[in-house]
Amino acid sequence: MRAIIIGSGMGGLCTGLILKKNGIDFVIYEKEDHPGGSFWTSIYKGYKIDTGLHMLTRGKTGELPVLMREFIDKDIFQKEFVSQKAYRFFLGDKNDVIPKNLSELLKFKLLNSSDRMKFLKMYLHFLRLGRSGTESYSDMTSYGYAKKFIGSDNMLYFLNALCWMSTGCNIKEGALERFVDTLVRDKEFSFDFIMKHIGKKGDATEGDWYPVGGLKRVPELFMDQGLDVKLNNEVEKIVVEDNKVKGVKISGKFYPSDIVIYDGMISNLSSLIEGGELDIKIPKQDDYEAITIWLGFDQKIASWDRESRIIIQNNLDSPHWGVFLTDFDPGLAPEGHQLFGMSAILHKDKEKLIEEMKESIEKLIPDYKDKVVFEHIQVDRAEKTLQKAENSMWNLPEQKTNIEGLYVVGTDTKAFGSGGTMCAGSARRCWNFIKKDYNL
Ligand SMILES: Cc1cc2nc3c(=O)[nH]c(=O)nc-3n(C[C@H](O)[C@H](O)[C@H](O)COP(=O)(O)OP(=O)(O)OC[C@H]3O[C@@H](n4cnc5c(N)ncnc54)[C@H](O)[C@@H]3O)c2cc1C
């Protein structure tokens, strides 16, 4: 059996790794000149700049870390990644580290004592919700669920910031489901689970991690496993006969295969198909871009000890997320320099947002302007589709299509979590379909 994967984003690479370890003959065609899709790092004036700010979530049980441990190296996280210590939130004149469990929540300075009790009640209700089946919340907004627990405006703004960071939209639009996934889905409601959440045993969130060497280290680790990626090869057509995949066309030349797995945008897939008709749910793809301001400093101007710092807006606008990436890897900047990034979802006029983000930077690093020696502004599509309640993960297409031998992976297919987690989950689900369809 011969397979072709179209696209070497994390969806395509995760699928490739699974196929490789299961002895399937395959090749990956990538239209760009590098693998990894959005997981990449470019060099400008000696600074290594990722595609936006990235952290790998759920270091123990997240689908991407699990896949990398299973197929690359069981100690990969100790060897290649550095953990983030905390997310520190700023709201008005207060700041505090985001609680990792219920014990920390009871002392959380951004909320008053009445809000904390309301939050606690919501959290306990929420843990039960995650265990009670999905029908009741699959199209619910975060606000639709949380409003009966929300006390002061500060609590609303705090929850709104969490929502923007997880779903890419505000609390009144973002899918509740994204939180269900991160916190409780598929977890055993065991003694250990409860102890973690009340802060008596380990960390319920499992921390976030950064790859030493920059984000591109992640696809490089996959490539080191011998994945065959043909760069600068754009697939123009997927050839179908009698509703069955026959192969692909690149620059007019035909390459036969039994299976094609597509990691590009699902909304473009129909236009690629020649000789057949695609009949799958196409997610509504809202414009969804993130903006990142990168700044280089030729001296150490602040020490954040591997913390992310997040400014919460006193309205329903998106939070501004800032990180000194050289805290995680000094090699990302010329020797002795610091590299700082701040990201936000681009949901309003770009120039206005840049101005507001720079005000946030000033709040976090007073007088930073005099010390900047490098500035670079980036705009990227953050995920292929927004996690709005009306277009939640349950409504995304399955990895198997109506055309025999044609499968889809990536963050606009049905999988749970965010970014890299979703890619790995989609690859695993895709492999399960292939195994079943071909009796492997
Ligand atoms: C600013 C920002 C911050 C983010 N933060 C995080 C984070 O903290 N944690 C996290 O996990 N995720 C994060 N993400 C999201 C994550 O980067 C993406 O969700 C993920 O990389 C998407 O992978 P994918 O495989 O679905 O798609 P892509 O990365 O888009 O890959 C698709 C690939 O297919 C190729 N392709 C498409 N069509 C063809 C064709 N016809 N022929 C050949 N090749 C083709 C493309 O060139 C591309 O390489 C962030 C993203 C951004 C932009």
PDBQT file of the ligand as one rigid body, heavy atoms in Angstrom, charges set to zero:
ROOT
HETATM    1  C1  LIG A 501       0.412  33.261  16.592  1.00  0.00    +0.000 C 
HETATM    2  C2  LIG A 501       0.122  31.809  16.779  1.00  0.00    +0.000 A 
HETATM    3  C3  LIG A 501       0.177  31.266  18.055  1.00  0.00    +0.000 A 
HETATM    4  C4  LIG A 501      -0.114  29.916  18.243  1.00  0.00    +0.000 A 
HETATM    5  N1  LIG A 501       0.022  29.391  19.497  1.00  0.00    +0.000 NA
HETATM    6  C5  LIG A 501      -0.062  28.067  19.650  1.00  0.00    +0.000 A 
HETATM    7  C6  LIG A 501       0.302  27.450  20.884  1.00  0.00    +0.000 A 
HETATM    8  O1  LIG A 501       0.723  28.129  21.826  1.00  0.00    +0.000 OA
HETATM    9  N2  LIG A 501       0.192  26.093  20.996  1.00  0.00    +0.000 N 
HETATM   10  C7  LIG A 501      -0.233  25.320  19.948  1.00  0.00    +0.000 A 
HETATM   11  O2  LIG A 501      -0.282  24.087  20.073  1.00  0.00    +0.000 OA
HETATM   12  N3  LIG A 501      -0.585  25.870  18.765  1.00  0.00    +0.000 NA
HETATM   13  C8  LIG A 501      -0.498  27.216  18.593  1.00  0.00    +0.000 A 
HETATM   14  N4  LIG A 501      -0.795  27.775  17.374  1.00  0.00    +0.000 N 
HETATM   15  C9  LIG A 501      -1.497  26.961  16.364  1.00  0.00    +0.000 C 
HETATM   16  C10 LIG A 501      -0.615  25.987  15.589  1.00  0.00    +0.000 C 
HETATM   17  O3  LIG A 501       0.531  26.626  15.072  1.00  0.00    +0.000 OA
HETATM   18  C11 LIG A 501      -1.451  25.469  14.409  1.00  0.00    +0.000 C 
HETATM   19  O4  LIG A 501      -2.720  25.075  14.877  1.00  0.00    +0.000 OA
HETATM   20  C12 LIG A 501      -0.838  24.227  13.757  1.00  0.00    +0.000 C 
HETATM   21  O5  LIG A 501       0.520  24.453  13.473  1.00  0.00    +0.000 OA
HETATM   22  C13 LIG A 501      -1.612  23.944  12.462  1.00  0.00    +0.000 C 
HETATM   23  O6  LIG A 501      -1.101  22.771  11.879  1.00  0.00    +0.000 OA
HETATM   24  P1  LIG A 501      -1.807  22.115  10.617  1.00  0.00    +0.000 P 
HETATM   25  O7  LIG A 501      -1.029  20.923  10.222  1.00  0.00    +0.000 OA
HETATM   26  O8  LIG A 501      -3.255  21.946  10.875  1.00  0.00    +0.000 OA
HETATM   27  O9  LIG A 501      -1.725  23.252   9.484  1.00  0.00    +0.000 OA
HETATM   28  P2  LIG A 501      -0.536  24.070   8.846  1.00  0.00    +0.000 P 
HETATM   29  O10 LIG A 501       0.523  24.384   9.816  1.00  0.00    +0.000 OA
HETATM   30  O11 LIG A 501      -1.216  25.199   8.139  1.00  0.00    +0.000 OA
HETATM   31  O12 LIG A 501       0.082  23.065   7.765  1.00  0.00    +0.000 OA
HETATM   32  C14 LIG A 501      -0.494  22.806   6.518  1.00  0.00    +0.000 C 
HETATM   33  C15 LIG A 501       0.630  22.538   5.535  1.00  0.00    +0.000 C 
HETATM   34  O13 LIG A 501       0.103  22.073   4.298  1.00  0.00    +0.000 OA
HETATM   35  C16 LIG A 501       0.807  22.692   3.247  1.00  0.00    +0.000 C 
HETATM   36  N5  LIG A 501      -0.044  22.627   2.053  1.00  0.00    +0.000 N 
HETATM   37  C17 LIG A 501      -1.299  23.127   1.918  1.00  0.00    +0.000 A 
HETATM   38  N6  LIG A 501      -1.784  22.869   0.698  1.00  0.00    +0.000 NA
HETATM   39  C18 LIG A 501      -0.824  22.170   0.036  1.00  0.00    +0.000 A 
HETATM   40  C19 LIG A 501      -0.745  21.608  -1.274  1.00  0.00    +0.000 A 
HETATM   41  N7  LIG A 501      -1.748  21.703  -2.166  1.00  0.00    +0.000 N 
HETATM   42  N8  LIG A 501       0.397  20.940  -1.619  1.00  0.00    +0.000 NA
HETATM   43  C20 LIG A 501       1.420  20.823  -0.748  1.00  0.00    +0.000 A 
HETATM   44  N9  LIG A 501       1.406  21.346   0.500  1.00  0.00    +0.000 NA
HETATM   45  C21 LIG A 501       0.289  22.011   0.889  1.00  0.00    +0.000 A 
HETATM   46  C22 LIG A 501       1.076  24.090   3.758  1.00  0.00    +0.000 C 
HETATM   47  O14 LIG A 501       2.128  24.741   3.069  1.00  0.00    +0.000 OA
HETATM   48  C23 LIG A 501       1.439  23.795   5.223  1.00  0.00    +0.000 C 
HETATM   49  O15 LIG A 501       2.814  23.542   5.394  1.00  0.00    +0.000 OA
HETATM   50  C24 LIG A 501      -0.512  29.123  17.147  1.00  0.00    +0.000 A 
HETATM   51  C25 LIG A 501      -0.540  29.664  15.864  1.00  0.00    +0.000 A 
HETATM   52  C26 LIG A 501      -0.202  30.985  15.675  1.00  0.00    +0.000 A 
HETATM   53  C27 LIG A 501      -0.160  31.531  14.284  1.00  0.00    +0.000 C 
ENDROOT
TORSDOF 0
